[in-house]
């Protein structure tokens, strides 16, 4: 069995330290770079680059920023949504916030599974995976910049190096797995071919024996009785 370790630790820099969060919506300064943009404009911008909607982007960011030991503060987020995010025009119930959060998680899970399948099935070379990860990191970095969420340069490089290393492990493990499966398939075909040959030989021998048993009994003549007198 081929296994790949996908676990790694990420330590965020000061830009991601959320201990200073304020419950005054007026002091929350995220998404200011899209102030003035409509929901549909933001949604169209995201659709060109990701699978998430503007609603899911906003809610996922807020759930990460207003996280407590018991979970995200759904009520606070929903009640103050228009003040926290410029392009969100209405309040949300806690249930609606949770629904958007769940939708975001499902899309990330599916995107992750799709990406890993592409990496593991041998479709991409390790070099192509590097290019793909670079493009994906550029989009992610751009979104973080727009929402005014920053991480330190060292932490950013560490994350990219760890993800790149993991994906190289995936590509290498995938290559070994595909090779192993090809060898197993060849062995299976060889065993089947050998079994067919043995079965054919057994059938041939059986037919030969059957033919011999069907021969008529020839009379046996005594030399003396058969002599001409």
C-alpha positions, 0 to 999 in steps of 0.5 A: 500500500502506498501512503502519503502524509498530508498533515502539516503545521501552519503558524500564522503571523501577526497579520492573522492574529485574531486575539484583538477582534472587536465586537464593534462592527465599525472597527472591523476593517475587512473588505474595504477594498471592495467598498462600493462594489455590488454583490453581483460584481463581487460574485462575478469576480469570484466566479471567474477565479473560484467556485465560491459565491460572494456570500460564501466568501464573506461568511467564511471570512467572518466565521474565521475572524469571529471564532470562539471556543464553542464555534463561530458567532453566528448570531453576531455575524448575521445581525451585523452582516451589512456593517461588516461586509460592504457588498452584503446588503441584508442581515442573516439569521444564524441558520442562514449564516451556518448554511453559507458556512456549510456550503463553503466547506462542501465546495472546498472539500470537493475542490480538494478531492478533485485536485488530489484526484488530478494529482494522483491519477497521473494526469499531471507531472510534478512540474505541472503540479508546481505550476498549478499550485503557483497559479492557485496560490496567486489567486488565494493571495489576491483574495487575501489582499482584497479582503485585507487579510495578511500573513507574514512573508516567512509564513507564506513561504513556509505554507507554499513550501509545505504544500509543494512538498506534499503535492510532490509526495502525492505525485511520486506516490501516485507514480509508484501506485500506478506502476504497482497496479500495472504490474498486478494487472500484467500478473493477473493477465498472465495467470489467466492466460496460463489458466486458459492454456492449462484448461485447453491442454486438459480438454485436449488430453480428455478428447484423446482418451475419449477417442481411444475408449471409443475404438471397437474391440478387435477379435483375437485369433488363435494361431493354431485355429486360424491355420489353413489345413 
